[in-house]
Structure formats: C-alpha cells, structure tokens
Amino acid sequence: MARHARTATFAPNWKSVLLADASVGLLIIGLGVAAAFWIIWAGLPIVVLGLVYLFLVGRRALQWRWLRNKAGLS
C-alpha cells in the first residue's frame, strides 16, 4: 500500500496540505474570473481549469482518507 501513496498521505498535517492545494485551485478560478472581465473567451477556460483542479484535489482527499483509514491512521 505504501508504494502507491505519497509521503504527504501519512503526514500528520495531511489536511493542511490538501487545503493549501485547494487554495491554488481557488486562485486559478479567481484569475480566470478576473481575466473574463477583459476577454471572456480567455477567462472561461481558466475558470474551467481551476474547477477541474479542485475536482482532482477532492478526489485526492478521498483517496488519502481511504489510504489513511486502511493504514489505521484515521
């Protein structure tokens, strides 16, 4: 199991790592919204990328939680 997981998965501050990662996604969305005020066709794809990034962070959070539960670290 450990060979499939990153070291941050089992770190005591794993929620902080995911929160910092999610803030990057929110920043991307914010930049996309700001860019949409000037050029809408350039801003909307950036917003979509930010949403996809947040989706992937959420998926990683579920995976890490599952791995931590499996390792008995819940």
N, C-alpha and C positions, 0 to 999 in steps of 0.2 A: 504494500500500500504506500509506503513512504517513497518509493521510487517514482510514483505517479504524482506526488504532491510537492509543492514548493515549501521552502522552509518557513515562509510567512504564514502558511496554513496553520502551523502548530505553534506560532509565536503567541505569547500572552496578549499582545496588542493587535490581534488579527482584525478586530472590528475597526480600530483606528486606521489600519492600512486600507481597508475597504472604503472607509469614509473619505480618506484622502483621495483615493482613486475615483470615487463618485463625484468629488468636488471638481476634478478635472473634467468630467463629463458635463457637469453643470456650467463650467467655464466655457466649454466649447459651444454649448447651447446659447449662452449669453452672447458670445461673439457672433454666432450665426444670426441671432435676433438683431444685434446692432448692425451687422452687415446688410440685413434685409431692409433696413431703413434707407440705405443708399442704393443698393442694387438687389432687388428682390430675388432675381434668378441666381445670384451668388450666395445669398444668405440662407435660403431654404435648404440647399444640400448640406450646408454646415450644420444646421439645426438637426437634420436627419442623422448625420454622422454622430452628433452628440447624443441623440436618443439611442442609437444603436450601441454606442459606447456604454451608456447607462444600463441598457439591457444586458450587455455582456458582464458588467460589474455585478448586477443582480444574480446572473447565472453563476458567476464565480463565488458569490456569497453563499448560495445554496450548496454548491459543491464543497466549499470549505467547511460549512457547517456539518454536512454529511460525513466528510472525512474526519472531522474532529470528534463527532459522535461515535464513529466506528473505532477510533483510537481511544475512546474513553475520556476525552478531554472536554466534554460539554460543560 
